[in-house]
Amino acid sequence: MAKKIPFWAALLGLILTAGIMFLCLVVWHSQPQIPLLLGCGVATAIGLLYGWKWEDICRGMVESIARSLEAVLILLLIGVLMGLWMAAGTVPAMVVYGLRLISPRLFLASAMLVCAIISMALGSWGTAGTVGIAFMGMARAMGVPLPMAAGAVISGAYVGDKLSPLADSTVLAAAMAEIDVFASIRNIAKAALPTFAVCLGAFGVLGWRYGGGVAADSVAVMSDTLQSAFRLGLPAFLPLLVLVGCILCKIPAIPSIFLGCVAGGVYAVAVQGASAAEVMGCAFGGYVGQTGVAMADQLLTAGGLASMLYSVSIVVLAMAFGGVMEKTGQMEVLLSPIVRRLRGFVPLMACTVATCAAVNVVLPDQYIGIALPGRMYAAAFDRAGMERRDLSLAIGVGGALTSALVPWNTCGIYMAGVLGVSTAEYLPYTLYNLAMVAAAIVYAALRQARRK
């Protein structure tokens, strides 16, 4: 007969898992999959000690993983889509046309705007690691403080990360809330777009005095290289238009992205001259840039189903860990002292966002910061009469946007590494990331006020 696991035992297990995770990621610079696997072992051991049968624990893991299978399929399709859109010239066209929006007098605002556009396809990491690096070079040439430039790049990179159905964190947040990813994005947009507009204006004011320089040569080199490697022009956006059309027609995510993949593959063969074998290779292994220009090749080498296996493995293991915690009652024991004190939408929303941020600190990876609180707070949102799209907004903002602000989080480490600015230096200038945390809570307050 299983006994109720006491609070101290569940907390001890979580602390032990957090310690293992911190040691592996921060000290040994390893990947989060094995620490997550060890965390599953710790949570399972505690469950067994208090009388839970292995069959029940295993069933809990499997049921939890099953909830993420749609997200896993979407992530795999996104990898295929990116490889094919690279081969089709769709992503290079987005980069070329985006770079034309740069205004020297409004450099910081331009950096945020261009990164926001490109991140719709490349995501936050892909954007920061490619055009983000180019903007940092421009900032040096123009005398713009590098922390400000990094803040603008990161802010823009996370705009697309929250508003694109191709962003893995957005897909995962929708899956944890058990809603359609397009419905989640439409809800997030109500808070994200006004926040984006305000932050864009703030960067315009902040960077106005640094507009006396000229754009760095690296941007011109990037644009010229991409135009010589592909047949670019407005028709290159056709695969993107297919995806947007599917979204507007409210076609579900999986068939929408699949049709986007087909359109990209057909365009790559018909216009870019790729062979069927090359298209299949790009779909699985991704596109490999071979222009001879390092920065352009770094941008072009992306996508493929295989590239998503890393993210998928983290999602599956995070869901397995959450499944053990949920099945054995450890999650409820840890959460109940907090949730029973919360009254109303705003406190619950704020607490969820804060929990995601805390998970990013102690279990430093954004996938865990989204998945674990998503499972923890789902029932609490239901009991409070809040919609699951509110949960998706809370964990998407709290889990993804705060991850780049933690120096030892995988996202913080990556951003600081590729942009060459420490997390502490760029943090005050990540205006969008900081503002969206407040915007999500304000949005919850407005929804609560309208219900009264």
C-alpha positions as CSV (number, residue, x, y, z in Angstrom):
1,M,0.0,0.0,0.0
2,A,1.5,3.3,-1.1
3,K,1.9,6.0,1.6
4,K,1.7,9.7,1.1
5,I,5.2,11.0,0.5
6,P,6.0,13.7,3.1
7,F,7.0,17.2,2.0
8,W,10.6,16.9,3.2
9,A,11.2,13.8,1.2
10,A,9.8,15.3,-2.0
11,L,11.8,18.5,-1.4
12,L,15.0,16.5,-0.7
13,G,14.6,14.6,-4.0
14,L,14.1,17.9,-5.9
15,I,17.1,19.4,-4.3
16,L,19.2,16.4,-5.1
17,T,18.1,16.5,-8.7
18,A,18.8,20.2,-8.9
19,G,22.3,19.6,-7.4
20,I,23.0,16.9,-10.0
21,M,21.8,19.1,-12.8
22,F,23.8,22.1,-11.6
23,L,27.0,20.1,-11.2
24,C,26.6,18.5,-14.7
25,L,25.7,21.6,-16.6
26,V,27.6,24.4,-14.9
27,V,30.7,22.6,-13.5
28,W,31.2,19.8,-15.9
29,H,29.6,21.5,-19.0
30,S,27.8,18.4,-19.9
31,Q,24.3,18.0,-21.5
32,P,21.0,17.9,-19.5
33,Q,19.8,14.6,-20.6
34,I,21.8,12.4,-18.2
35,P,21.1,14.6,-15.2
36,L,17.4,14.3,-16.1
37,L,17.7,10.6,-16.3
38,L,19.3,10.5,-12.9
39,G,16.5,12.8,-11.6
40,C,14.0,10.2,-12.8
41,G,15.9,7.6,-10.8
42,V,15.9,9.8,-7.6
43,A,12.1,10.4,-7.9
44,T,11.5,6.8,-8.6
45,A,13.5,5.6,-5.6
46,I,11.6,7.9,-3.3
47,G,8.3,6.6,-4.7
48,L,9.4,3.0,-4.2
49,L,10.5,3.7,-0.6
50,Y,7.0,4.9,0.2
51,G,5.3,1.8,-1.3
52,W,4.6,2.7,-4.9
53,K,4.8,-0.2,-7.3
54,W,7.2,0.1,-10.3
55,E,4.3,-0.7,-12.7
56,D,2.4,2.3,-11.5
57,I,5.4,4.6,-11.6
58,C,6.2,3.4,-15.2
59,R,2.6,3.9,-16.2
60,G,2.9,7.5,-14.9
61,M,6.0,8.1,-17.0
62,V,4.5,6.7,-20.1
63,E,1.2,8.7,-19.7
64,S,3.2,11.9,-19.2
65,I,5.4,11.2,-22.2
66,A,2.3,10.5,-24.3
67,R,1.0,14.0,-23.6
68,S,4.1,15.4,-25.4
69,L,4.0,13.2,-28.5
70,E,2.2,15.8,-30.6
71,A,4.9,18.3,-29.7
72,V,7.6,15.8,-30.5
73,L,6.1,15.2,-34.0
74,I,5.9,19.0,-34.5
75,L,9.5,19.5,-33.4
76,L,10.6,16.8,-35.9
77,L,8.7,18.4,-38.7
78,I,10.1,21.8,-37.8
79,G,13.6,20.3,-38.3
80,V,12.6,19.0,-41.7
81,L,11.0,22.3,-42.6
82,M,14.1,24.3,-41.7
83,G,16.3,22.1,-43.8
84,L,14.0,22.4,-46.8
85,W,13.4,26.1,-46.4
86,M,17.2,26.6,-46.4
87,A,17.5,24.6,-49.7
88,A,14.5,26.6,-51.2
89,G,16.1,29.9,-50.3
90,T,13.2,31.0,-48.1
91,V,15.2,31.6,-45.0
92,P,18.1,33.3,-46.9
93,A,15.5,35.6,-48.5
94,M,14.1,36.5,-45.1
95,V,17.7,37.4,-44.0
96,V,18.5,39.4,-47.1
97,Y,15.2,41.4,-47.0
98,G,15.5,41.8,-43.2
99,L,19.0,43.3,-43.4
100,R,17.7,45.9,-45.8
101,L,15.7,47.3,-42.9
102,I,18.8,48.5,-41.0
103,S,19.0,52.2,-40.3
104,P,22.3,53.5,-38.9
105,R,20.4,56.3,-37.0
106,L,18.1,53.7,-35.4
107,F,20.7,50.9,-35.1
108,L,19.3,49.3,-31.8
109,A,15.7,49.4,-33.0
110,S,16.8,48.0,-36.4
111,A,18.7,45.2,-34.7
112,M,15.7,44.2,-32.7
113,L,13.3,44.4,-35.7
114,V,15.5,42.4,-38.0
115,C,16.2,39.7,-35.3
116,A,12.5,39.5,-34.6
117,I,11.7,38.8,-38.3
118,I,14.5,36.3,-38.8
119,S,13.8,34.5,-35.5
120,M,10.3,33.6,-36.8
121,A,12.2,31.0,-38.9
122,L,15.5,30.5,-37.1
123,G,14.4,30.7,-33.5
124,S,16.3,32.6,-30.7
125,W,19.5,30.6,-30.8
126,G,19.8,30.5,-34.6
127,T,19.2,34.2,-34.9
128,A,21.7,35.2,-32.2
129,G,24.3,32.8,-33.6
130,T,24.1,34.2,-37.1
131,V,22.8,37.7,-37.8
132,G,23.2,38.5,-34.1
133,I,27.0,38.1,-34.5
134,A,26.8,40.4,-37.5
135,F,25.0,43.1,-35.5
136,M,27.6,42.8,-32.7
137,G,30.3,43.6,-35.3
138,M,28.3,46.5,-36.6
139,A,28.0,47.8,-33.0
140,R,31.7,47.8,-32.6
141,A,32.2,49.7,-35.8
142,M,29.5,52.3,-34.9
143,G,30.6,52.8,-31.2
144,V,27.4,51.4,-29.8
145,P,27.8,49.9,-26.3
146,L,28.0,46.1,-26.8
147,P,25.7,45.3,-23.8
148,M,23.0,47.5,-25.5
149,A,23.5,45.8,-28.8
150,A,23.3,42.3,-27.2
151,G,20.2,43.3,-25.4
152,A,18.6,44.4,-28.7
153,V,19.6,41.2,-30.4
154,I,18.3,39.0,-27.6
155,S,15.1,40.9,-27.3
156,G,14.4,40.6,-31.0
157,A,15.4,36.9,-31.1
158,Y,12.8,36.1,-28.4
159,V,10.0,38.0,-30.2
160,G,9.9,35.4,-33.0
161,D,10.6,32.6,-30.5
162,K,7.2,33.4,-28.8
163,L,5.2,34.2,-32.0
164,S,6.3,31.5,-34.4
165,P,4.9,28.0,-34.7
166,L,8.4,26.9,-35.6
167,A,9.8,27.7,-32.2
168,D,10.4,24.7,-30.1
169,S,9.7,26.4,-26.8
170,T,6.4,27.7,-28.1
171,V,5.4,24.2,-29.3
172,L,6.4,22.7,-25.9
173,A,4.5,25.3,-23.9
174,A,1.3,24.6,-26.0
175,A,1.8,20.9,-25.5
176,M,2.2,21.2,-21.7
177,A,-1.0,23.2,-21.6
178,E,-2.6,20.6,-23.9
179,I,-3.9,23.2,-26.5
180,D,-3.2,23.8,-30.2
181,V,0.0,25.7,-30.8
182,F,-1.8,28.2,-33.1
183,A,-4.4,29.0,-30.4
184,S,-1.5,29.5,-28.0
185,I,0.3,31.9,-30.3
186,R,-2.9,34.0,-30.9
187,N,-3.2,34.4,-27.2
188,I,0.5,35.2,-26.6
189,A,0.3,37.8,-29.4
190,K,-2.2,39.9,-27.5
191,A,0.5,40.5,-24.9
192,A,3.6,40.2,-27.1
193,L,2.8,42.6,-29.9
194,P,2.1,45.7,-27.8
195,T,5.2,44.8,-25.7
196,F,7.3,44.5,-28.9
197,A,6.1,47.9,-30.1
198,V,6.9,49.6,-26.8
199,C,10.4,48.0,-26.6
200,L,11.1,48.9,-30.3
201,G,10.3,52.5,-29.5
202,A,12.5,52.3,-26.3
203,F,15.4,51.0,-28.3
204,G,14.9,53.7,-30.9
205,V,15.2,56.4,-28.2
206,L,18.1,54.6,-26.4
207,G,20.2,54.2,-29.5
208,W,19.5,57.5,-31.3
209,R,22.8,59.1,-30.2
210,Y,24.8,56.2,-31.5
211,G,23.7,56.6,-35.1
212,G,26.6,58.5,-36.5
213,G,28.6,55.5,-37.8
214,V,28.1,53.3,-40.8
215,A,27.0,49.7,-41.2
216,A,29.7,47.1,-40.9
217,D,31.0,45.5,-44.1
218,S,30.0,42.1,-42.7
219,V,26.3,42.8,-43.4
220,A,27.0,43.6,-47.1
221,V,29.1,40.5,-47.4
222,M,26.4,38.4,-45.9
223,S,23.7,39.8,-48.2
224,D,25.9,39.5,-51.4
225,T,26.9,35.9,-50.5
226,L,23.3,34.8,-50.0
227,Q,22.1,36.4,-53.2
228,S,24.9,34.7,-55.2
229,A,24.2,31.3,-53.7
230,F,20.4,31.3,-54.3
231,R,17.8,32.6,-56.7
232,L,16.3,35.1,-54.3
233,G,13.3,37.3,-54.8
234,L,9.7,37.5,-53.6
235,P,8.8,34.1,-55.1
236,A,11.2,32.6,-52.5
237,F,8.6,33.4,-49.9
238,L,6.0,31.0,-51.4
239,P,6.7,28.2,-48.9
240,L,6.3,30.7,-46.1
241,L,3.0,31.9,-47.6
242,V,1.8,28.3,-47.8
243,L,2.4,27.9,-44.0
244,V,0.8,31.3,-43.2
245,G,-2.2,30.4,-45.4
246,C,-2.7,27.2,-43.5
247,I,-2.5,29.1,-40.2
248,L,-5.1,31.6,-41.4
249,C,-7.3,28.7,-42.5
250,K,-6.9,27.3,-39.0
251,I,-5.5,24.0,-40.3
252,P,-3.9,22.1,-37.4
253,A,-0.2,22.5,-36.7
254,I,1.1,19.1,-38.0
255,P,-0.6,19.2,-41.5
256,S,0.3,22.9,-41.8
257,I,4.0,22.4,-41.2
258,F,3.9,19.3,-43.4
259,L,2.5,21.3,-46.3
260,G,5.2,23.9,-45.6
261,C,7.8,21.2,-45.9
262,V,6.3,19.9,-49.2
263,A,6.2,23.5,-50.6
264,G,9.8,24.1,-49.6
265,G,11.0,20.8,-51.2
266,V,9.1,21.4,-54.5
267,Y,10.5,25.0,-54.7
268,A,14.0,23.8,-54.0
269,V,13.8,21.4,-56.9
270,A,11.9,23.6,-59.3
271,V,13.7,26.9,-58.7
272,Q,17.0,26.4,-56.9
273,G,17.9,23.4,-59.0
274,A,18.3,20.9,-56.1
275,S,18.0,17.2,-56.9
276,A,15.4,14.9,-55.3
277,A,18.3,13.1,-53.4
278,E,19.6,16.5,-52.1
279,V,16.2,17.5,-50.9
280,M,15.8,14.2,-49.0
281,G,19.2,14.7,-47.5
282,C,18.3,18.2,-46.4
283,A,15.1,17.0,-44.9
284,F,16.9,14.5,-42.6
285,G,20.4,15.9,-42.1
286,G,19.8,19.6,-42.7
287,Y,21.2,22.0,-45.3
288,V,25.0,22.5,-45.3
289,G,26.3,25.9,-46.4
290,Q,29.2,25.8,-48.9
291,T,29.6,29.4,-49.9
292,G,33.1,29.7,-48.5
293,V,32.1,32.7,-46.3
294,A,32.2,31.5,-42.7
295,M,29.4,33.7,-41.4
296,A,27.0,32.8,-44.3
297,D,27.9,29.1,-44.0
298,Q,27.1,29.2,-40.3
299,L,23.7,30.7,-41.0
300,L,22.9,28.2,-43.8
301,T,24.0,25.1,-42.0
302,A,20.8,24.3,-40.1
303,G,17.7,22.2,-40.0
304,G,17.0,18.6,-40.7
305,L,15.0,16.0,-38.7
306,A,18.2,14.8,-37.0
307,S,18.9,18.3,-35.6
308,M,15.7,18.1,-33.5
309,L,16.6,14.8,-31.8
310,Y,18.6,16.7,-29.1
311,S,15.5,18.8,-28.2
312,V,13.2,15.8,-28.4
313,S,15.3,13.7,-26.0
314,I,15.2,16.5,-23.4
315,V,11.4,16.9,-23.8
316,V,10.9,13.1,-23.4
317,L,13.1,12.9,-20.3
318,A,11.6,16.0,-18.8
319,M,8.1,14.6,-19.2
320,A,9.3,11.2,-17.7
321,F,10.6,13.1,-14.7
322,G,7.4,15.1,-14.4
323,G,5.4,11.9,-14.8
324,V,7.1,10.2,-11.8
325,M,6.7,13.3,-9.7
326,E,3.0,13.6,-10.6
327,K,2.1,9.9,-10.3
328,T,3.7,9.4,-6.9
329,G,2.2,12.6,-5.5
330,Q,5.5,14.4,-5.0
331,M,4.5,17.3,-7.3
332,E,1.2,17.8,-5.4
333,V,3.0,17.7,-2.0
334,L,5.5,20.3,-3.2
335,L,3.0,22.6,-4.8
336,S,0.0,22.5,-2.4
337,P,1.6,24.8,0.3
338,I,1.9,27.4,-2.5
339,V,-1.3,26.9,-4.5
340,R,-3.7,26.8,-1.5
341,R,-2.6,30.3,-0.6
342,L,-3.2,31.8,-4.0
343,R,-6.5,33.6,-4.7
344,G,-7.4,34.9,-8.1
345,F,-5.9,34.9,-11.6
346,V,-3.0,37.4,-11.0
347,P,-1.4,35.6,-8.1
348,L,-1.6,32.3,-9.8
349,M,-0.2,33.7,-13.0
350,A,2.6,35.5,-11.2
351,C,3.5,32.4,-9.1
352,T,3.6,30.3,-12.3
353,V,6.0,32.7,-14.0
354,A,8.1,32.9,-10.9
355,T,8.3,29.1,-10.6
356,C,9.4,28.8,-14.2
357,A,12.2,31.4,-13.5
358,A,13.2,29.5,-10.4
359,V,13.4,26.2,-12.3
360,N,15.6,28.0,-14.8
361,V,17.9,28.8,-11.9
362,V,18.0,25.5,-10.1
363,L,17.4,23.1,-13.1
364,P,19.1,25.3,-15.7
365,D,17.5,24.5,-19.0
366,Q,14.5,26.2,-20.6
367,Y,12.8,22.9,-21.6
368,I,12.7,21.9,-18.0
369,G,11.6,25.4,-17.0
370,I,8.6,25.0,-19.4
371,A,7.7,21.3,-19.0
372,L,7.9,20.9,-15.2
373,P,5.9,23.9,-14.1
374,G,3.5,23.2,-17.0
375,R,2.6,19.9,-15.4
376,M,2.8,21.3,-11.8
377,Y,0.2,24.1,-12.4
378,A,-2.2,22.6,-14.9
379,A,-4.7,21.4,-12.3
380,A,-4.4,24.6,-10.3
381,F,-5.3,26.6,-13.4
382,D,-8.3,24.4,-14.0
383,R,-9.5,24.8,-10.4
384,A,-9.1,28.5,-10.6
385,G,-11.3,28.7,-13.7
386,M,-8.4,29.9,-15.9
387,E,-8.1,28.8,-19.5
388,R,-5.2,26.6,-20.5
389,R,-4.0,29.3,-23.0
390,D,-3.2,31.4,-19.9
391,L,-1.1,28.5,-18.6
392,S,0.7,28.4,-22.0
393,L,1.4,32.1,-21.8
394,A,2.7,31.9,-18.3
395,I,5.1,29.0,-18.8
396,G,6.1,30.2,-22.3
397,V,7.1,33.6,-20.9
398,G,8.5,32.4,-17.5
399,G,10.3,29.4,-18.9
400,A,11.7,30.7,-22.2
401,L,12.2,34.4,-21.8
402,T,13.9,34.2,-18.4
403,S,16.3,31.4,-19.4
404,A,18.7,33.8,-21.3
405,L,18.9,36.0,-18.1
406,V,20.5,33.3,-15.9
407,P,24.3,33.1,-16.4
408,W,24.5,29.3,-15.8
409,N,21.4,28.4,-17.7
410,T,22.1,26.7,-21.1
411,C,20.5,29.7,-22.9
412,G,22.4,32.3,-20.8
413,I,25.6,30.5,-21.5
414,Y,24.9,30.3,-25.2
415,M,23.9,34.0,-25.6
416,A,26.9,35.2,-23.6
417,G,29.2,33.0,-25.6
418,V,28.1,33.9,-29.2
419,L,27.6,37.6,-28.5
420,G,30.7,38.1,-26.4
421,V,28.9,40.0,-23.6
422,S,28.4,38.6,-20.1
423,T,24.8,37.9,-18.9
424,A,25.1,40.5,-16.1
425,E,26.1,43.1,-18.7
426,Y,23.4,42.6,-21.2
427,L,20.6,41.7,-18.7
428,P,19.4,45.4,-18.1
429,Y,19.0,45.9,-21.9
430,T,17.0,42.8,-22.6
431,L,13.9,45.0,-22.6
432,Y,11.5,42.6,-24.3
433,N,12.4,39.7,-22.1
434,L,11.9,41.7,-18.9
435,A,8.8,43.6,-20.1
436,M,7.0,40.4,-21.2
437,V,7.2,39.0,-17.7
438,A,5.3,42.0,-16.5
439,A,3.0,42.0,-19.5
440,A,1.9,38.4,-19.0
441,I,0.8,39.3,-15.4
442,V,-0.9,42.5,-16.5
443,Y,-2.7,40.6,-19.3
444,A,-4.0,38.1,-16.6
445,A,-5.2,41.1,-14.5
446,L,-7.1,42.6,-17.5
447,R,-8.7,39.2,-18.3
448,Q,-9.8,38.9,-14.6
449,A,-11.2,42.4,-14.6
450,R,-13.3,41.7,-17.8
451,R,-14.8,38.6,-16.1
452,K,-16.1,40.5,-13.2
